Amino acid sequence: MTKKCNYSFSAEKNYKLISKRKVSFEEIISVIESNCLLDIIEHPNPNKYSKQKMYIIKFNEYAYLMPFIIEVDGTVFLKTIIPRRKATQKYLKIGKSNEK
């Protein structure tokens, strides 16, 4: 069972994500709490984002990356939501066998 976390995010960024990517932080938090979290990894660019990690989440049969930081009080601050084809192939094994 996943431990409940306190999450925070920018309301302005959430609005932009809903408008451009048709996904919200609230939806993804619900997914995380429903145990659809695939992985937690270090940020691939640690020199620039040394304090960030990334959730990899399954949402609507696709893998999304969600960079986050843990604030001093333990709150998880969500940065953005990024759909990723390569993560979908790696974690969900979808698409790669169909490509040549």
C-alpha positions in Angstrom: 0.0 0.0 0.0 1.4 3.4 -1.0 1.9 6.0 1.7 -0.2 9.1 1.3 1.8 12.2 0.5 0.9 15.8 0.5 1.2 17.3 -3.0 1.4 20.8 -4.2 1.6 22.3 -7.7 1.2 25.6 -9.6 -2.4 26.3 -10.4 -1.3 28.2 -13.5 0.8 25.3 -14.7 -2.2 22.9 -14.0 -4.4 25.1 -16.2 -1.8 25.1 -19.0 -1.5 21.3 -18.8 -5.3 20.9 -19.0 -5.4 23.2 -22.0 -2.4 21.8 -23.9 -2.0 18.1 -22.8 -5.6 17.3 -21.6 -4.3 16.0 -18.3 -4.2 17.6 -14.8 -2.1 17.2 -11.7 -5.3 16.1 -9.8 -5.8 13.2 -12.2 -2.2 12.1 -11.9 -2.2 12.3 -8.1 -5.2 10.1 -8.2 -3.3 7.6 -10.5 -0.3 7.6 -8.1 -2.6 6.9 -5.1 -4.3 4.1 -7.1 -0.9 2.3 -7.3 -0.3 3.0 -11.0 3.1 4.4 -10.3 5.6 2.6 -12.5 8.9 3.9 -11.1 10.7 6.8 -9.4 13.9 7.8 -11.0 16.6 10.4 -10.6 16.3 13.3 -13.1 18.2 12.5 -16.2 20.0 15.9 -16.1 21.3 15.9 -12.5 23.7 18.8 -13.1 20.9 21.2 -13.9 18.1 19.5 -11.7 20.1 18.0 -8.8 17.2 18.1 -6.4 14.5 16.7 -8.8 13.3 13.1 -9.2 10.7 11.9 -11.6 7.6 9.8 -11.2 6.9 7.5 -14.1 3.1 6.9 -14.2 0.8 4.8 -16.3 -2.2 6.9 -17.4 -4.6 6.0 -20.2 -2.3 3.2 -21.4 0.6 5.7 -21.8 3.7 6.5 -19.7 4.1 10.0 -18.3 7.1 11.5 -16.6 6.4 13.9 -13.8 9.4 15.8 -12.3 9.1 16.7 -8.6 11.0 18.0 -5.6 10.4 17.2 -2.0 10.1 20.5 0.0 11.5 21.0 3.5 8.2 20.1 5.1 8.0 16.9 3.1 5.4 18.1 0.6 5.9 16.8 -2.9 5.9 19.7 -5.4 4.9 18.6 -8.9 6.6 20.4 -11.7 4.9 19.3 -14.9 3.5 16.2 -16.7 5.3 14.9 -19.8 4.0 12.1 -22.1 6.9 10.0 -23.2 6.9 7.4 -26.0 10.2 5.9 -25.0 9.0 5.4 -21.4 5.8 3.8 -22.7 7.9 1.4 -24.7 10.2 0.6 -21.8 7.7 0.3 -19.0 4.5 -0.8 -20.8 6.1 -2.7 -23.6 3.7 -1.0 -26.1 4.6 0.0 -29.6 8.2 -1.2 -30.0 7.4 -4.6 -31.5 5.1 -2.8 -34.1 7.9 -0.5 -35.3 10.5 -1.5 -37.8 
